[in-house]
Amino acid sequence: MSNDIDDRVSGSRGPAYPYIDLAKAVEKATVIADKGAARQTMPPEAFYKLWGMGAKSSASRQTMAALNYYDLVEYVGRGKDRKVKLTDLALRITLDKRPDSNERSDAIKQAAVQPSIFRELHEKYAPFFPDDVVIETYLKIDKQFSEEAARTAIRHFRTSMEFAGLDKPSVEPKDSQSDMDGTDESADAETGNLPEIGIGDIVQATVNGSDQFADGAKVIGISDDGKWVFLDQSDSGVSIDQVSVLRKGTTTLDLPPPVPAHILQAVQRTPSPVEEGYRRAMFPLDEGDVTLHFPEHLSRDSLEDLRGYLDVFFKKEIRKTGE
């Protein structure tokens, strides 16, 4: 796959990222396939014309480059002789019209992580994508993105992951040993051998062998089919197969009414012990206390990273006030 065409949103020589998200890129590739040019090698201008876009517009070139980043088109030749055609990956997406096709779904997932920056963000954060401000800080400090470019890249990244179904945790492939010894884990799930998890339990989610929460997370909901758990520290559901109970909670659906708000707030204001090697700084505000929990010894580089994060946080929160 060639990435020698500039697909940056602006004309500056900043980090590259797709001009459009994956859903729009697939839509553009589908137009080519539906108009009988699925396997045709043509000049880029022919693609632009089929899209109804001007051959000399920067949007046309950036759109083509974005499809190249998702590995939906490939270039043949160079310079004035350069031509373009849909890739095998694009054909597996655009020509597969079967409802609920697993092959097409897999091809879309593959395309979603073809852009190097999207693949890097997915590997770094999946399956629990943090708030935009966290990703924005990383892009600006570590990848030298401008603020505008970082926000655009994050928007395209999130919508592409959602389109591909990569924005939620996935169940890991079954161990081949289960096939060898004749056991069927899916059958166990159907017969009720899933972990016994209840509302209020403190659990750990383990994905690809890595625990996702330092001190566990609280169960705040369970899907009707019992296969997904919703946690207070995650914006998406977690497969129950990936969850283990650290300790049973005291909150169940059959409990009496919750503790009165004024009592609960008093309890919540009582600070928990600070673990060894960490410090706590608390700032009282009119709306409530703001608490920082941080390692006792921070390097200069780490302090600079923290300053950058807080600067972005302040800007974002100030914009929310509308002032």
Contacts in CASP RR format, 6 or more apart in sequence:
PFRMAT RR
TARGET T0000
AUTHOR 0000-0000-0000
METHOD contacts of the structure
MODEL  1
MSNDIDDRVSGSRGPAYPYIDLAKAVEKATVIADKGAARQTMPPEAFYKL
WGMGAKSSASRQTMAALNYYDLVEYVGRGKDRKVKLTDLALRITLDKRPD
SNERSDAIKQAAVQPSIFRELHEKYAPFFPDDVVIETYLKIDKQFSEEAA
RTAIRHFRTSMEFAGLDKPSVEPKDSQSDMDGTDESADAETGNLPEIGIG
DIVQATVNGSDQFADGAKVIGISDDGKWVFLDQSDSGVSIDQVSVLRKGT
TTLDLPPPVPAHILQAVQRTPSPVEEGYRRAMFPLDEGDVTLHFPEHLSR
DSLEDLRGYLDVFFKKEIRKTGE
1 68 0 8 1.000
1 69 0 8 1.000
1 71 0 8 1.000
1 74 0 8 1.000
1 87 0 8 1.000
1 114 0 8 1.000
2 68 0 8 1.000
2 74 0 8 1.000
2 75 0 8 1.000
3 16 0 8 1.000
3 65 0 8 1.000
3 68 0 8 1.000
3 69 0 8 1.000
5 61 0 8 1.000
5 64 0 8 1.000
5 65 0 8 1.000
5 68 0 8 1.000
6 16 0 8 1.000
6 61 0 8 1.000
6 62 0 8 1.000
6 65 0 8 1.000
7 16 0 8 1.000
7 17 0 8 1.000
7 18 0 8 1.000
7 19 0 8 1.000
7 62 0 8 1.000
7 65 0 8 1.000
7 66 0 8 1.000
7 68 0 8 1.000
7 69 0 8 1.000
8 14 0 8 1.000
8 15 0 8 1.000
8 16 0 8 1.000
8 17 0 8 1.000
8 19 0 8 1.000
8 62 0 8 1.000
8 149 0 8 1.000
9 17 0 8 1.000
9 19 0 8 1.000
9 62 0 8 1.000
9 148 0 8 1.000
9 149 0 8 1.000
9 152 0 8 1.000
10 146 0 8 1.000
10 148 0 8 1.000
10 149 0 8 1.000
12 146 0 8 1.000
14 144 0 8 1.000
14 145 0 8 1.000
14 146 0 8 1.000
14 149 0 8 1.000
15 117 0 8 1.000
15 139 0 8 1.000
15 143 0 8 1.000
15 144 0 8 1.000
15 145 0 8 1.000
15 149 0 8 1.000
15 153 0 8 1.000
16 69 0 8 1.000
16 117 0 8 1.000
17 69 0 8 1.000
17 115 0 8 1.000
17 117 0 8 1.000
17 118 0 8 1.000
17 149 0 8 1.000
17 152 0 8 1.000
17 153 0 8 1.000
17 156 0 8 1.000
18 25 0 8 1.000
18 65 0 8 1.000
18 66 0 8 1.000
18 69 0 8 1.000
18 70 0 8 1.000
18 115 0 8 1.000
18 118 0 8 1.000
18 156 0 8 1.000
18 160 0 8 1.000
19 59 0 8 1.000
19 62 0 8 1.000
19 63 0 8 1.000
19 65 0 8 1.000
19 66 0 8 1.000
20 28 0 8 1.000
20 62 0 8 1.000
20 63 0 8 1.000
20 66 0 8 1.000
20 156 0 8 1.000
21 155 0 8 1.000
21 156 0 8 1.000
21 159 0 8 1.000
21 160 0 8 1.000
21 163 0 8 1.000
22 70 0 8 1.000
22 108 0 8 1.000
22 111 0 8 1.000
22 112 0 8 1.000
22 159 0 8 1.000
22 160 0 8 1.000
22 163 0 8 1.000
22 164 0 8 1.000
23 159 0 8 1.000
23 160 0 8 1.000
23 163 0 8 1.000
25 63 0 8 1.000
25 66 0 8 1.000
25 67 0 8 1.000
25 70 0 8 1.000
25 72 0 8 1.000
25 111 0 8 1.000
26 72 0 8 1.000
26 93 0 8 1.000
26 94 0 8 1.000
26 108 0 8 1.000
26 111 0 8 1.000
26 163 0 8 1.000
28 51 0 8 1.000
28 63 0 8 1.000
28 67 0 8 1.000
28 72 0 8 1.000
29 67 0 8 1.000
29 72 0 8 1.000
29 73 0 8 1.000
29 86 0 8 1.000
29 90 0 8 1.000
29 93 0 8 1.000
29 94 0 8 1.000
30 93 0 8 1.000
30 94 0 8 1.000
31 50 0 8 1.000
31 51 0 8 1.000
32 38 0 8 1.000
32 47 0 8 1.000
32 50 0 8 1.000
32 86 0 8 1.000
32 94 0 8 1.000
33 86 0 8 1.000
33 90 0 8 1.000
33 91 0 8 1.000
33 94 0 8 1.000
33 95 0 8 1.000
34 94 0 8 1.000
35 50 0 8 1.000
37 46 0 8 1.000
37 50 0 8 1.000
37 86 0 8 1.000
38 86 0 8 1.000
38 91 0 8 1.000
38 94 0 8 1.000
38 95 0 8 1.000
39 85 0 8 1.000
39 86 0 8 1.000
39 91 0 8 1.000
40 85 0 8 1.000
41 76 0 8 1.000
41 83 0 8 1.000
41 84 0 8 1.000
41 85 0 8 1.000
42 83 0 8 1.000
42 84 0 8 1.000
42 85 0 8 1.000
43 82 0 8 1.000
43 83 0 8 1.000
43 84 0 8 1.000
44 55 0 8 1.000
44 60 0 8 1.000
44 61 0 8 1.000
44 64 0 8 1.000
44 82 0 8 1.000
44 83 0 8 1.000
44 84 0 8 1.000
45 55 0 8 1.000
47 64 0 8 1.000
47 73 0 8 1.000
47 84 0 8 1.000
48 54 0 8 1.000
48 55 0 8 1.000
48 60 0 8 1.000
48 64 0 8 1.000
49 55 0 8 1.000
51 60 0 8 1.000
51 63 0 8 1.000
53 59 0 8 1.000
53 60 0 8 1.000
53 63 0 8 1.000
54 60 0 8 1.000
64 73 0 8 1.000
64 84 0 8 1.000
67 73 0 8 1.000
67 90 0 8 1.000
68 74 0 8 1.000
68 75 0 8 1.000
69 114 0 8 1.000
69 115 0 8 1.000
70 111 0 8 1.000
70 112 0 8 1.000
70 114 0 8 1.000
70 115 0 8 1.000
71 87 0 8 1.000
71 89 0 8 1.000
71 90 0 8 1.000
71 110 0 8 1.000
71 111 0 8 1.000
71 114 0 8 1.000
72 86 0 8 1.000
72 87 0 8 1.000
72 89 0 8 1.000
72 90 0 8 1.000
72 93 0 8 1.000
72 111 0 8 1.000
73 84 0 8 1.000
73 85 0 8 1.000
73 86 0 8 1.000
73 87 0 8 1.000
73 90 0 8 1.000
74 84 0 8 1.000
74 85 0 8 1.000
74 87 0 8 1.000
75 82 0 8 1.000
75 83 0 8 1.000
75 84 0 8 1.000
76 82 0 8 1.000
76 83 0 8 1.000
76 84 0 8 1.000
76 85 0 8 1.000
77 83 0 8 1.000
86 94 0 8 1.000
89 107 0 8 1.000
89 110 0 8 1.000
89 111 0 8 1.000
90 111 0 8 1.000
92 103 0 8 1.000
92 104 0 8 1.000
92 107 0 8 1.000
93 104 0 8 1.000
93 107 0 8 1.000
93 108 0 8 1.000
93 111 0 8 1.000
96 103 0 8 1.000
96 104 0 8 1.000
96 107 0 8 1.000
98 104 0 8 1.000
105 165 0 8 1.000
108 163 0 8 1.000
108 164 0 8 1.000
108 165 0 8 1.000
109 164 0 8 1.000
109 165 0 8 1.000
109 166 0 8 1.000
111 164 0 8 1.000
112 118 0 8 1.000
112 122 0 8 1.000
112 160 0 8 1.000
112 161 0 8 1.000
112 163 0 8 1.000
112 164 0 8 1.000
112 166 0 8 1.000
113 119 0 8 1.000
113 122 0 8 1.000
113 166 0 8 1.000
117 139 0 8 1.000
117 143 0 8 1.000
117 153 0 8 1.000
117 157 0 8 1.000
118 157 0 8 1.000
118 160 0 8 1.000
118 161 0 8 1.000
121 135 0 8 1.000
121 157 0 8 1.000
122 161 0 8 1.000
122 166 0 8 1.000
124 138 0 8 1.000
125 135 0 8 1.000
126 166 0 8 1.000
127 168 0 8 1.000
127 169 0 8 1.000
127 170 0 8 1.000
127 207 0 8 1.000
127 236 0 8 1.000
128 169 0 8 1.000
128 212 0 8 1.000
128 234 0 8 1.000
128 235 0 8 1.000
128 236 0 8 1.000
129 135 0 8 1.000
129 158 0 8 1.000
129 161 0 8 1.000
129 167 0 8 1.000
129 235 0 8 1.000
132 151 0 8 1.000
132 154 0 8 1.000
132 316 0 8 1.000
133 309 0 8 1.000
133 312 0 8 1.000
133 313 0 8 1.000
133 316 0 8 1.000
134 309 0 8 1.000
135 150 0 8 1.000
135 154 0 8 1.000
135 157 0 8 1.000
136 147 0 8 1.000
136 150 0 8 1.000
136 151 0 8 1.000
136 154 0 8 1.000
136 312 0 8 1.000
137 305 0 8 1.000
137 308 0 8 1.000
137 309 0 8 1.000
137 312 0 8 1.000
139 145 0 8 1.000
139 149 0 8 1.000
139 150 0 8 1.000
139 153 0 8 1.000
139 154 0 8 1.000
140 146 0 8 1.000
140 147 0 8 1.000
140 150 0 8 1.000
140 312 0 8 1.000
141 305 0 8 1.000
141 308 0 8 1.000
145 153 0 8 1.000
158 167 0 8 1.000
161 167 0 8 1.000
167 236 0 8 1.000
168 236 0 8 1.000
168 237 0 8 1.000
169 205 0 8 1.000
169 207 0 8 1.000
169 236 0 8 1.000
169 237 0 8 1.000
169 238 0 8 1.000
169 239 0 8 1.000
169 242 0 8 1.000
170 239 0 8 1.000
171 239 0 8 1.000
171 241 0 8 1.000
171 242 0 8 1.000
172 207 0 8 1.000
172 208 0 8 1.000
172 241 0 8 1.000
172 242 0 8 1.000
174 185 0 8 1.000
174 186 0 8 1.000
178 184 0 8 1.000
178 185 0 8 1.000
188 194 0 8 1.000
189 227 0 8 1.000
189 241 0 8 1.000
194 226 0 8 1.000
194 227 0 8 1.000
194 240 0 8 1.000
194 241 0 8 1.000
195 240 0 8 1.000
195 243 0 8 1.000
195 244 0 8 1.000
195 245 0 8 1.000
196 245 0 8 1.000
197 203 0 8 1.000
197 219 0 8 1.000
197 222 0 8 1.000
197 229 0 8 1.000
197 240 0 8 1.000
197 243 0 8 1.000
197 245 0 8 1.000
198 219 0 8 1.000
198 222 0 8 1.000
198 248 0 8 1.000
198 249 0 8 1.000
198 252 0 8 1.000
199 219 0 8 1.000
199 220 0 8 1.000
199 221 0 8 1.000
199 222 0 8 1.000
199 251 0 8 1.000
199 252 0 8 1.000
199 253 0 8 1.000
200 218 0 8 1.000
200 219 0 8 1.000
200 220 0 8 1.000
200 249 0 8 1.000
200 250 0 8 1.000
200 251 0 8 1.000
200 252 0 8 1.000
201 218 0 8 1.000
201 219 0 8 1.000
201 245 0 8 1.000
201 246 0 8 1.000
201 247 0 8 1.000
201 248 0 8 1.000
201 249 0 8 1.000
202 216 0 8 1.000
202 217 0 8 1.000
202 218 0 8 1.000
202 219 0 8 1.000
202 245 0 8 1.000
202 246 0 8 1.000
202 247 0 8 1.000
202 249 0 8 1.000
203 216 0 8 1.000
203 217 0 8 1.000
203 218 0 8 1.000
203 219 0 8 1.000
203 229 0 8 1.000
203 231 0 8 1.000
203 243 0 8 1.000
203 244 0 8 1.000
203 245 0 8 1.000
203 246 0 8 1.000
204 211 0 8 1.000
204 212 0 8 1.000
204 213 0 8 1.000
204 216 0 8 1.000
204 217 0 8 1.000
204 243 0 8 1.000
204 244 0 8 1.000
204 246 0 8 1.000
205 211 0 8 1.000
205 212 0 8 1.000
205 213 0 8 1.000
205 217 0 8 1.000
205 231 0 8 1.000
205 234 0 8 1.000
205 238 0 8 1.000
205 242 0 8 1.000
205 243 0 8 1.000
206 212 0 8 1.000
206 242 0 8 1.000
206 243 0 8 1.000
206 244 0 8 1.000
207 242 0 8 1.000
212 234 0 8 1.000
213 231 0 8 1.000
213 233 0 8 1.000
216 233 0 8 1.000
216 246 0 8 1.000
217 231 0 8 1.000
217 232 0 8 1.000
217 233 0 8 1.000
217 234 0 8 1.000
218 231 0 8 1.000
218 232 0 8 1.000
218 233 0 8 1.000
219 229 0 8 1.000
219 230 0 8 1.000
219 231 0 8 1.000
220 230 0 8 1.000
220 231 0 8 1.000
220 232 0 8 1.000
221 229 0 8 1.000
221 230 0 8 1.000
222 228 0 8 1.000
222 229 0 8 1.000
222 230 0 8 1.000
222 240 0 8 1.000
223 229 0 8 1.000
223 230 0 8 1.000
223 237 0 8 1.000
226 240 0 8 1.000
227 239 0 8 1.000
227 240 0 8 1.000
228 237 0 8 1.000
228 238 0 8 1.000
228 239 0 8 1.000
228 240 0 8 1.000
229 237 0 8 1.000
229 238 0 8 1.000
229 239 0 8 1.000
229 240 0 8 1.000
229 243 0 8 1.000
230 237 0 8 1.000
230 238 0 8 1.000
231 237 0 8 1.000
231 238 0 8 1.000
258 264 0 8 1.000
259 267 0 8 1.000
269 289 0 8 1.000
271 280 0 8 1.000
271 282 0 8 1.000
271 291 0 8 1.000
274 280 0 8 1.000
274 293 0 8 1.000
277 295 0 8 1.000
277 296 0 8 1.000
277 297 0 8 1.000
278 293 0 8 1.000
278 294 0 8 1.000
278 295 0 8 1.000
278 296 0 8 1.000
279 293 0 8 1.000
279 294 0 8 1.000
279 295 0 8 1.000
279 296 0 8 1.000
280 291 0 8 1.000
280 292 0 8 1.000
280 293 0 8 1.000
280 294 0 8 1.000
281 291 0 8 1.000
281 292 0 8 1.000
281 294 0 8 1.000
282 289 0 8 1.000
282 290 0 8 1.000
282 291 0 8 1.000
282 292 0 8 1.000
283 289 0 8 1.000
283 290 0 8 1.000
283 291 0 8 1.000
283 292 0 8 1.000
294 306 0 8 1.000
298 306 0 8 1.000
END
